[in-house]
Amino acid sequence: MDEKKFVAISQQSMPALYRMAYSIVGNRTDAEDAVQQALLNAWKARASARDGLEKAWMMRIVINECYTLLRRRRRCQPSELMDVAVPPADDTGLYDAIHSLPENLRTPFLLKYMEGMQEIEVAQTMRLPVSSVKNRLYRARKQLRKALSEEVEL
């Protein structure tokens, strides 16, 4: 991938990369750090990107960087001192329901429904078979439906 294409794809994907990082790490500063480090890593490895899959490739690098950052943070800080993400005031129920999902269900859900990726792109990003992505999306929707219906009944 040449320099101009990298810059164009990076700028186009920046909001999605940031949202994914924020959903994993839970605070703005760490999300910004993760995205910047991921873009640096992507720049260094841009020759390995396959044509047509650049966005999924960048998303995978961001996800990996977020997990690396969380591992480092766990080693450095007690869990009581970790930053907690503040949900948007109007969507606290939905926010809480999505963030109560296990990570293996939350990530494909966010990639598919918040970032608008196709199931095959989610599968490539997460390095999973498409059938596993479909199954995780089904389970995530089922758990969200249950959590949100319980909230409405209260």
N, C-alpha and C positions, 0 to 999 in steps of 0.2 A: 504494500500500500504506500503510495507516495505521500509527501508532506501535505499537499493541498487537500487530498481526499481525507486524510486523517483529521485535519483541522475541521473540515466541513462536517464529517460524521460526529466528531467530538462535540462541536457546537450544537448540532441538531439533537444529539442524545443527552446532553448535559442535564436537562430537567429530569428525565427518566432515570439517569444514573444517580442523581442526587436523591430522588424519592426512594429508590431502592436502598441506597446506603442508609438513609434516615430510618427506613422501616426496619432495618437490621440492627443498627447501633443505637438508635433511640434518642439521639440528640444532634443538634445542628453542627457543632464544632467537629465532633468525631466524623459525622457524615461528610463534611467538607474536606477534612483531612484524608479520609478514605478515598474519596473521588479524586482528589489531586494526586495522591500516591498511585492510584490505579491508572490514571491517565499517564503518569510518568512511566509506569511499568509497561503500559500499552505502547507508548511511543518507542520505548526501547525494543519491543518485540513486534513492532508493526509489520515486519516482513513475514511473520507467521500467520497473519490474518488471511482467511479465505474470502474470496470475492463473494459478495452477497450476504455474508454472515457477520459483517463487521459489528453491527449493533449487539448481536447476541454475544460475540467475542468480548466486546468491551464490558457488557453487563456481567459476564462471568468473571472478568478480572476485578470488577468492583465488588462483587459478592465475595470473592476470595480475599480481597483486601479487608473487607469488613470483618470477616471471620478472624483474620490475622490480628486486626486491631482489638477485637473482643478478647482474644486469647491473651494478648499483651496486657490489656486493661485488667483482666482477672488476676493476673500475676502481680500487678502493681498496686491495686486498690482493693480494700475490703468491699464486699458487695453492698454494704449499707451506704457507702459514700458515692456509689455510681449515680450518674445523672439519670433522671427519669424524664421521658418524653412527655410533653404537655399536649393533650389531645385538643383539636379544634373545638371551640365551645359548642358549636351547633351539631357536631357529630360524635359526641362522647360515647354513646351506646354502640354505634357501629365501630368506632375506633377501638373501644375496649374489646368488642367481640372479635375483630380481626386480630388484634394483638394477643388475644387469649389462645389463638390457634397455635398448635405446635409449629416449630420452625419449618419442618418438612412439608407442612400444608400451607403455611402462610406465604412462603416465598413463591411457589408457583401461582398461588391465588393473586398476589400482588402483581406479578409479571403479566399474567393473563388479563386481569380485569382493571388494574390501575395503569399499566403501561401499554395495554392494547396489543401485546404480542400474541402471535398465533401459537397453538399448542406445540407445533413442531419447533418453533423458535424457543419456547420455554424449555422443551426437551433438550435442545442443543445447548442452551445456556446452563442448564442444571446437570448436563451430562447424564440424562436418564432416557429410557425408552419412552416413546410417546404414550404408550399404554399406561405407564406409571404416572405420567403427568396427568392424564385423563382421570385416573383413579384418585389421585391426590386432590384434584380440583373437585371431583364429586364429593369426596369426604369433607373437604373444606366447606363447600356450600351446605352440606348436610349439617355440619356442626354450627355454622353461622345461622342457618335457619332455626335450629333448635335454640341457640343462645338468644337470638333476637325475639323469638316467639315467647320465651320465658320472660324477657324484659317487658314485653308488651302486656303480659298477664299480670305483672306486678303492679 
